[in-house]
Amino acid sequence: MDGSTAVLLITGFLGSGKTTFLNRLVHHFPKDRRLTILMNEFGEIGVDGTLVEGDDIDIMEISRGSIFCVCVKTDFIKGLYELNTIIQPDLLIIESTGVANPSDLKRDLKLPIFNDRFDFKDQFCIIDAAHFLDAFEIFASVEKQLETSTVFIINKTDLVAEEVVEKIKQLVRNYHPNPRFFETTFSDIPLELFPFYAENSGAVGTGEQHLPVSSTLTSKELDLFLTDLLAQPDLQTAPPDQLASVTYKWNGENLAEIKDMVERLPDSIIRAKGFVRADGAVSLFSFVLGDWTLDPWERNPADIKHMNVVIFIGEVDGMEQIATAVAGGNWARGEVIQPILQTTII
């Protein structure tokens, strides 16, 4: 390995198809090279890590907020430091939470503690054609993702008319003079057009090539570095949108309870997802801005870390209203997470 790690960032609003695109990257990536995925989810627990298809892939999961705000930024930097000093992959793919402001990523990758290992290549913005225009009007994070992205994948084009796609393109052009567009379904684009898989194709990283001991930091030194970093006045430490999440454990037996719950959800809930089991079968429940699916899970249920747990994301005031939506079924509420109110203990 030549001592560098190529980095790709996948952004896009909640439910746009980021994990579907990530799986396409995984399948396309050469099997003889080392890949690490860093998945960031807004909710208390991670679901998307289970959705990644592939064996022997290093996956780092960071939940409970955005890796680009103060709530979990220390976890993010510590994760990158571990990648730099121990894992040392050929490619790092970061899938950010759908409400992230990724403005600081390039600066984060160039922090001196990483010894110039990370080579940022592209930022893909996955656009849900069916919901993008509405989300753009409401959520500041959508604008932040447009400002910093380099490639725009307009996904789910089969659900909208061509004039909607053109409106999306024009809106994106307000932020970029010459944006690169792909119109598709299921996040399927020709990855052979991108050079990052062909680059640095020499010796494969084994995870055993460490930096000299003198170049590494102790835990205390790393904590002091992070304290100084978070004290910088120009750091983007607050999330762009005031959102919260809550988990509910479902103890029911009939999927009709899921449908009943969806019909009662308040408009302030923008995303919900989770694995549910009924009648001996497992389904993946997914809700995005009023539209929802309940699809059979065809892979090994043993891989699911959180069975019958649904994560809801939405406006802070909507968290209490979910209790009304689930009142007709067998549900038990978990913890409410509002990242803007969290403090990071270093």
JOGIBEL-V235601 format. One record per pair of residues at least 4 apart in sequence whose C-alpha atoms are under 7 Angstrom apart, sorted by the first residue. I is the first residue (numbers start at 1). J is the second residue. D is the distance in Angstrom with one decimal. If there is no record, write none. Layout:
i->I j->J d->D
i->I j->J d->D
This chain:
i->1 j->202 d->6.1
i->1 j->203 d->4.7
i->1 j->204 d->5.4
i->1 j->205 d->5.3
i->2 j->200 d->6.9
i->3 j->117 d->6.3
i->4 j->117 d->4.5
i->4 j->118 d->5.8
i->4 j->119 d->6.6
i->5 j->88 d->7.0
i->5 j->89 d->6.0
i->5 j->90 d->4.9
i->5 j->91 d->5.3
i->5 j->92 d->6.6
i->5 j->117 d->5.8
i->5 j->118 d->4.9
i->5 j->119 d->5.8
i->6 j->90 d->6.3
i->6 j->91 d->4.7
i->6 j->92 d->6.1
i->6 j->118 d->6.0
i->6 j->119 d->4.8
i->6 j->120 d->5.9
i->6 j->121 d->6.4
i->7 j->91 d->5.9
i->7 j->92 d->4.8
i->7 j->93 d->5.8
i->7 j->118 d->6.5
i->7 j->119 d->5.8
i->7 j->120 d->4.6
i->7 j->121 d->5.7
i->8 j->92 d->6.4
i->8 j->93 d->4.8
i->8 j->94 d->6.2
i->8 j->120 d->6.4
i->8 j->121 d->5.8
i->8 j->122 d->5.2
i->8 j->123 d->5.9
i->9 j->93 d->5.9
i->9 j->94 d->4.8
i->9 j->95 d->6.1
i->9 j->122 d->6.5
i->9 j->123 d->4.6
i->9 j->124 d->6.2
i->10 j->18 d->6.5
i->10 j->94 d->6.1
i->10 j->95 d->4.8
i->10 j->96 d->6.3
i->10 j->123 d->5.9
i->10 j->124 d->4.9
i->10 j->125 d->6.1
i->11 j->18 d->6.9
i->11 j->95 d->6.5
i->11 j->96 d->5.7
i->11 j->98 d->6.6
i->11 j->124 d->6.0
i->11 j->125 d->4.7
i->11 j->126 d->6.2
i->11 j->145 d->6.5
i->12 j->16 d->6.1
i->12 j->18 d->6.7
i->12 j->98 d->5.5
i->12 j->125 d->5.0
i->12 j->126 d->4.6
i->12 j->127 d->6.0
i->12 j->145 d->6.8
i->13 j->98 d->4.1
i->13 j->99 d->6.1
i->13 j->142 d->6.3
i->14 j->98 d->4.2
i->14 j->99 d->6.8
i->14 j->271 d->6.6
i->15 j->288 d->5.8
i->16 j->126 d->5.9
i->16 j->127 d->5.7
i->16 j->128 d->4.5
i->17 j->21 d->6.4
i->17 j->126 d->6.5
i->17 j->186 d->7.0
i->17 j->187 d->6.4
i->18 j->22 d->6.2
i->18 j->126 d->6.2
i->19 j->23 d->6.2
i->19 j->48 d->6.8
i->20 j->24 d->6.6
i->20 j->186 d->6.6
i->20 j->187 d->6.2
i->21 j->25 d->6.5
i->21 j->187 d->5.0
i->21 j->188 d->7.0
i->22 j->26 d->6.3
i->23 j->27 d->6.2
i->23 j->52 d->5.9
i->23 j->53 d->6.0
i->24 j->28 d->6.2
i->25 j->29 d->6.1
i->29 j->197 d->6.6
i->32 j->204 d->6.7
i->33 j->90 d->6.4
i->33 j->204 d->5.2
i->33 j->205 d->6.8
i->34 j->89 d->5.0
i->34 j->90 d->5.2
i->34 j->91 d->6.7
i->34 j->204 d->6.7
i->34 j->205 d->6.0
i->35 j->57 d->6.4
i->35 j->58 d->6.7
i->35 j->89 d->5.6
i->35 j->90 d->6.1
i->35 j->91 d->5.0
i->35 j->92 d->6.1
i->36 j->57 d->6.3
i->36 j->58 d->4.7
i->36 j->59 d->5.9
i->36 j->89 d->6.2
i->36 j->91 d->6.4
i->36 j->92 d->4.9
i->36 j->93 d->6.4
i->37 j->58 d->6.2
i->37 j->59 d->4.8
i->37 j->60 d->6.2
i->37 j->92 d->5.8
i->37 j->93 d->4.9
i->37 j->94 d->5.9
i->38 j->59 d->5.8
i->38 j->60 d->4.7
i->38 j->61 d->5.9
i->38 j->93 d->6.2
i->38 j->94 d->4.8
i->38 j->95 d->6.3
i->39 j->49 d->6.9
i->39 j->60 d->6.2
i->39 j->61 d->4.8
i->39 j->62 d->6.2
i->39 j->94 d->6.0
i->39 j->95 d->5.0
i->39 j->96 d->6.4
i->40 j->61 d->6.0
i->40 j->62 d->4.8
i->40 j->63 d->5.7
i->40 j->66 d->6.6
i->40 j->67 d->6.6
i->40 j->95 d->6.1
i->40 j->96 d->5.0
i->40 j->97 d->5.3
i->41 j->46 d->5.9
i->41 j->62 d->6.4
i->41 j->63 d->4.7
i->41 j->64 d->6.7
i->41 j->65 d->6.5
i->41 j->97 d->4.9
i->42 j->63 d->5.7
i->42 j->64 d->5.1
i->42 j->65 d->4.4
i->42 j->66 d->6.0
i->42 j->97 d->5.7
i->43 j->63 d->6.0
i->43 j->64 d->4.9
i->43 j->65 d->6.6
i->43 j->245 d->5.5
i->43 j->311 d->6.5
i->44 j->63 d->5.8
i->44 j->64 d->4.7
i->44 j->337 d->6.6
i->45 j->63 d->5.9
i->46 j->63 d->6.1
i->47 j->274 d->6.7
i->48 j->52 d->6.8
i->50 j->303 d->6.7
i->50 j->304 d->6.1
i->64 j->337 d->6.8
i->64 j->339 d->6.8
i->65 j->71 d->6.0
i->65 j->72 d->6.1
i->65 j->339 d->5.4
i->66 j->71 d->7.0
i->66 j->72 d->6.3
i->66 j->97 d->6.1
i->66 j->100 d->5.7
i->67 j->72 d->5.3
i->67 j->73 d->4.8
i->67 j->76 d->5.5
i->68 j->73 d->5.6
i->68 j->100 d->6.7
i->68 j->101 d->6.5
i->68 j->102 d->6.1
i->68 j->104 d->6.9
i->68 j->237 d->6.9
i->69 j->73 d->5.6
i->69 j->236 d->6.4
i->69 j->237 d->4.2
i->69 j->238 d->5.2
i->69 j->239 d->5.8
i->70 j->237 d->4.6
i->70 j->238 d->6.4
i->71 j->339 d->5.7
i->71 j->340 d->7.0
i->71 j->342 d->5.7
i->71 j->343 d->6.2
i->71 j->344 d->6.0
i->72 j->76 d->6.5
i->73 j->77 d->6.3
i->74 j->78 d->6.1
i->74 j->226 d->6.6
i->75 j->79 d->6.0
i->76 j->80 d->6.3
i->77 j->81 d->6.1
i->78 j->82 d->6.3
i->79 j->83 d->6.3
i->80 j->84 d->6.1
i->81 j->85 d->6.2
i->81 j->114 d->6.4
i->82 j->86 d->5.5
i->82 j->87 d->6.6
i->83 j->87 d->4.7
i->83 j->88 d->5.2
i->84 j->88 d->5.4
i->84 j->114 d->6.0
i->84 j->117 d->6.6
i->85 j->210 d->5.7
i->85 j->211 d->5.9
i->86 j->207 d->6.2
i->86 j->210 d->5.8
i->87 j->207 d->4.6
i->88 j->205 d->6.7
i->88 j->207 d->5.8
i->89 j->205 d->6.1
i->90 j->205 d->6.5
i->96 j->100 d->6.5
i->99 j->141 d->5.3
i->100 j->141 d->5.8
i->100 j->239 d->6.8
i->101 j->141 d->5.6
i->101 j->144 d->5.5
i->101 j->145 d->6.3
i->101 j->239 d->6.8
i->101 j->240 d->6.4
i->102 j->145 d->6.6
i->103 j->148 d->6.3
i->104 j->108 d->6.1
i->104 j->236 d->6.8
i->105 j->109 d->6.2
i->106 j->110 d->6.6
i->107 j->111 d->6.6
i->109 j->118 d->5.9
i->110 j->114 d->6.9
i->110 j->116 d->6.2
i->122 j->150 d->6.2
i->123 j->149 d->4.8
i->123 j->150 d->5.3
i->123 j->151 d->6.2
i->124 j->149 d->5.9
i->124 j->150 d->6.2
i->124 j->151 d->4.8
i->124 j->152 d->5.9
i->125 j->145 d->6.8
i->125 j->149 d->5.9
i->125 j->151 d->6.2
i->125 j->152 d->4.9
i->125 j->153 d->6.1
i->126 j->152 d->6.2
i->126 j->153 d->4.9
i->126 j->154 d->6.2
i->126 j->155 d->6.6
i->127 j->132 d->6.3
i->127 j->153 d->5.9
i->127 j->154 d->4.7
i->127 j->155 d->5.5
i->128 j->132 d->5.4
i->128 j->154 d->6.4
i->128 j->155 d->5.2
i->128 j->156 d->6.0
i->129 j->154 d->6.0
i->129 j->155 d->5.8
i->129 j->156 d->5.7
i->129 j->157 d->5.9
i->129 j->160 d->6.7
i->129 j->165 d->6.7
i->130 j->156 d->6.8
i->130 j->159 d->6.1
i->130 j->160 d->6.0
i->131 j->135 d->6.2
i->132 j->136 d->6.0
i->133 j->137 d->6.6
i->134 j->138 d->6.8
i->135 j->139 d->5.8
i->136 j->142 d->5.6
i->136 j->143 d->6.7
i->139 j->241 d->6.2
i->140 j->144 d->6.6
i->140 j->240 d->5.6
i->140 j->241 d->6.1
i->141 j->145 d->6.2
i->141 j->240 d->5.4
i->141 j->241 d->6.5
i->142 j->146 d->6.4
i->143 j->147 d->6.2
i->144 j->148 d->6.5
i->145 j->149 d->6.1
i->146 j->172 d->6.7
i->146 j->175 d->6.8
i->147 j->175 d->5.8
i->150 j->179 d->6.9
i->150 j->180 d->7.0
i->151 j->179 d->6.8
i->151 j->180 d->5.2
i->151 j->181 d->6.4
i->152 j->180 d->6.0
i->152 j->181 d->5.0
i->152 j->182 d->6.3
i->153 j->181 d->6.0
i->153 j->182 d->4.8
i->153 j->183 d->6.1
i->154 j->182 d->5.9
i->154 j->183 d->4.8
i->154 j->184 d->6.2
i->155 j->183 d->6.2
i->155 j->184 d->5.1
i->155 j->185 d->5.1
i->155 j->186 d->6.6
i->155 j->187 d->5.7
i->156 j->184 d->6.4
i->156 j->185 d->4.6
i->156 j->186 d->6.6
i->157 j->183 d->6.7
i->157 j->184 d->5.9
i->157 j->185 d->5.9
i->158 j->185 d->6.7
i->160 j->164 d->6.3
i->161 j->165 d->6.9
i->162 j->166 d->6.4
i->163 j->167 d->6.2
i->164 j->168 d->6.3
i->165 j->169 d->6.3
i->166 j->170 d->6.2
i->167 j->171 d->6.2
i->168 j->172 d->6.3
i->169 j->173 d->6.2
i->170 j->174 d->6.6
i->172 j->176 d->6.5
i->173 j->177 d->5.8
i->173 j->179 d->6.5
i->182 j->189 d->6.8
i->184 j->188 d->6.0
i->184 j->189 d->6.8
i->195 j->199 d->6.4
i->211 j->215 d->6.4
i->217 j->221 d->5.6
i->217 j->222 d->5.9
i->218 j->222 d->6.2
i->219 j->223 d->6.2
i->220 j->224 d->6.2
i->221 j->225 d->6.2
i->222 j->226 d->6.3
i->223 j->227 d->6.2
i->223 j->346 d->6.0
i->224 j->228 d->6.4
i->225 j->229 d->6.2
i->226 j->230 d->6.1
i->227 j->231 d->6.4
i->228 j->232 d->6.8
i->238 j->340 d->6.5
i->239 j->340 d->6.7
i->242 j->315 d->6.7
i->242 j->316 d->7.0
i->243 j->314 d->5.5
i->243 j->315 d->4.7
i->243 j->316 d->5.4
i->243 j->338 d->6.5
i->244 j->313 d->5.8
i->244 j->314 d->5.7
i->244 j->315 d->6.1
i->244 j->316 d->5.2
i->244 j->337 d->5.5
i->244 j->338 d->4.4
i->244 j->339 d->6.9
i->245 j->311 d->6.9
i->245 j->312 d->5.4
i->245 j->313 d->4.3
i->245 j->314 d->6.4
i->245 j->336 d->5.7
i->245 j->337 d->5.1
i->245 j->338 d->6.5
i->246 j->311 d->5.8
i->246 j->312 d->5.4
i->246 j->313 d->6.8
i->246 j->319 d->6.8
i->246 j->334 d->6.5
i->246 j->335 d->5.7
i->246 j->336 d->4.4
i->246 j->337 d->6.1
i->247 j->309 d->6.6
i->247 j->310 d->5.6
i->247 j->311 d->4.5
i->247 j->312 d->6.2
i->247 j->333 d->6.2
i->247 j->334 d->5.0
i->247 j->335 d->6.3
i->248 j->309 d->5.7
i->248 j->310 d->5.4
i->248 j->311 d->6.6
i->248 j->331 d->6.3
i->248 j->332 d->5.5
i->248 j->333 d->4.4
i->248 j->334 d->5.5
i->249 j->308 d->5.8
i->249 j->309 d->4.5
i->249 j->310 d->6.5
i->249 j->331 d->5.6
i->249 j->332 d->5.1
i->249 j->333 d->6.3
i->250 j->308 d->5.2
i->250 j->309 d->6.1
i->250 j->330 d->6.0
i->250 j->331 d->4.6
i->250 j->332 d->6.6
i->251 j->330 d->5.3
i->251 j->331 d->6.0
i->252 j->329 d->6.7
i->252 j->330 d->5.1
i->253 j->278 d->5.2
i->253 j->279 d->7.0
i->254 j->278 d->6.0
i->255 j->259 d->6.8
i->255 j->278 d->6.5
i->256 j->260 d->6.2
i->257 j->261 d->6.1
i->257 j->329 d->5.7
i->258 j->262 d->6.3
i->259 j->263 d->6.4
i->260 j->264 d->6.6
i->261 j->265 d->6.4
i->261 j->325 d->5.1
i->261 j->326 d->5.3
i->264 j->325 d->4.5
i->265 j->269 d->6.9
i->265 j->322 d->6.3
i->265 j->325 d->5.2
i->266 j->318 d->6.8
i->266 j->321 d->6.7
i->268 j->314 d->5.6
i->268 j->315 d->5.5
i->268 j->318 d->5.4
i->269 j->312 d->6.9
i->269 j->313 d->5.9
i->269 j->314 d->4.2
i->269 j->315 d->6.5
i->269 j->318 d->6.4
i->270 j->288 d->5.7
i->270 j->289 d->4.6
i->270 j->313 d->6.0
i->270 j->314 d->5.1
i->271 j->287 d->5.4
i->271 j->288 d->4.8
i->271 j->289 d->6.3
i->271 j->312 d->5.9
i->271 j->313 d->5.1
i->271 j->314 d->6.7
i->272 j->286 d->5.9
i->272 j->287 d->4.9
i->272 j->288 d->6.8
i->272 j->310 d->6.6
i->272 j->311 d->5.3
i->272 j->312 d->4.3
i->272 j->313 d->6.1
i->273 j->285 d->5.2
i->273 j->286 d->4.5
i->273 j->287 d->6.2
i->273 j->310 d->5.4
i->273 j->311 d->5.5
i->273 j->312 d->6.9
i->274 j->284 d->5.9
i->274 j->285 d->5.3
i->274 j->286 d->6.9
i->274 j->308 d->6.9
i->274 j->309 d->5.7
i->274 j->310 d->4.4
i->274 j->311 d->6.3
i->275 j->282 d->6.8
i->275 j->283 d->5.7
i->275 j->284 d->4.7
i->275 j->285 d->6.0
i->275 j->307 d->5.4
i->275 j->308 d->5.5
i->275 j->309 d->6.5
i->276 j->282 d->5.6
i->276 j->283 d->5.4
i->276 j->284 d->6.5
i->276 j->307 d->6.0
i->276 j->308 d->4.3
i->277 j->281 d->5.5
i->277 j->282 d->4.3
i->277 j->283 d->6.3
i->277 j->308 d->6.4
i->278 j->282 d->6.5
i->282 j->296 d->6.1
i->282 j->297 d->5.4
i->283 j->294 d->6.0
i->283 j->295 d->5.2
i->283 j->296 d->4.3
i->283 j->297 d->4.9
i->284 j->294 d->5.6
i->284 j->295 d->5.3
i->284 j->296 d->6.4
i->284 j->297 d->6.1
i->285 j->293 d->5.9
i->285 j->294 d->4.6
i->285 j->295 d->6.7
i->286 j->292 d->5.4
i->286 j->293 d->5.3
i->286 j->294 d->6.5
i->287 j->291 d->5.7
i->287 j->292 d->4.1
i->287 j->293 d->6.6
i->288 j->292 d->6.2
i->314 j->318 d->6.4
i->318 j->322 d->6.6
i->321 j->325 d->6.9
i->322 j->326 d->6.4
i->323 j->327 d->6.1
i->326 j->331 d->6.3
i->338 j->342 d->6.9
